[in-house]
Amino acid sequence: MRSAVAGALGSVIVGHTDLHGGMSPGPAAGLRLADGRRVFVKAVSAEVRAHNHRMIAQESAVLDVLPMSVPAPRRLATVEHGPWIAMATTWAAGETAELWTDASIAAVAEACRTASGHPAPGALPPVAERVFDFDGWARLLEIGPGGVWEAAYVEPAAEVVAGWERWTAGDALVHRDVRLDNTTVAAGRRTAVLLDWAYAAAGAPWIDLAQLAADVVATGHSLGPRAATDAAYRLLRTLPPEASRFVVGLAGMWTIRAATVPDTFNPSISAWRRARSAALQPLVARLIADLRGSV
């Protein structure tokens, strides 16, 4: 596989740095090439998880249709060898921290606005085809909430998210998976690159900013949970009410997936989903009160 990647890149690999994070069960690395380039490569075997194999192929197709003015890496090569697939892209300058800061929120928000300022390429599907389990609150209402907080909020949350296929629709370019570990932020500058474009779609232009707000709370802020919730709320107040509804939907998605989707490849992912939905509870309660008060 290493030889196939080097051949596709047209240069010998002279060094590499292993990269950690994300959710794909396969290697990711920064490569140093004999011609002086530094590139990123990620790979996965279909024998380990076929879904992630398909996602690399899907992201390869997405990157090929993105305008050059979108803050994204550029695909250099995609190669397959037996059950393996690997994609190499240009190196995204900057760093990915463990927690959000006000500066990184501002940088990534600007990158989201830049991306959504583009019409979605015609090859991309509507965002409803890239959103999964967004009926989580409604399903939880049917099977019974698992905790006191859910029992108090599941019904209004389900009402807020109802009809999401309609109010998330649009023709803007949407990344659809904005998380801190899917970004790099240049040190000392308000510039960011959005990574992992496999779920890109056509949708409402506020979707990535709403997802950013949710991730600030779910991943955490360097100044603590209160700062995270306040920063997310301030961002959402600049957006249409549907953005707040989207955050409520994300919380329901993580809640129902934690309750019903087994850990088939990553033993910690259900705990990760539960932690995210729990972290969002104070913000979701605040958003539901705002949304119901505005009706």
Sequence and secondary structure as in RCSB ss.txt:
>XXXX:A:sequence
MRSAVAGALGSVIVGHTDLHGGMSPGPAAGLRLADGRRVFVKAVSAEVRAHNHRMIAQESAVLDVLPMSVPAPRR
LATVEHGPWIAMATTWAAGETAELWTDASIAAVAEACRTASGHPAPGALPPVAERVFDFDGWARLLEIGPGGVWE
AAYVEPAAEVVAGWERWTAGDALVHRDVRLDNTTVAAGRRTAVLLDWAYAAAGAPWIDLAQLAADVVATGHSLGP
RAATDAAYRLLRTLPPEASRFVVGLAGMWTIRAATVPDTFNPSISAWRRARSAALQPLVARLIADLRGSV
>XXXX:A:secstr
 HHHHHHHHTS EEEEEE   SS SS EEEEEETTS EEEEEEEETTT HHHHHHHHHHHHHHHHS TTSSS  E
EEEEEETTEEEEEEE   SB  SSB HHHHHHHHHHHHHHHTSB  TTS BGGGS  STTHHHHHHHH  SSHHH
HHHHHHHHHHHTTHHHHT  SEEE     GGGEEE TTSS EEE   TT EEE TTHHHHHHHHHHHHH BTT H
HHHHHHHHHHHHTS HHHHHHHHHHHHHHHHHHHHS  SS TTHHHHHHHHHHHTHHHHHHHHHHHHHT 
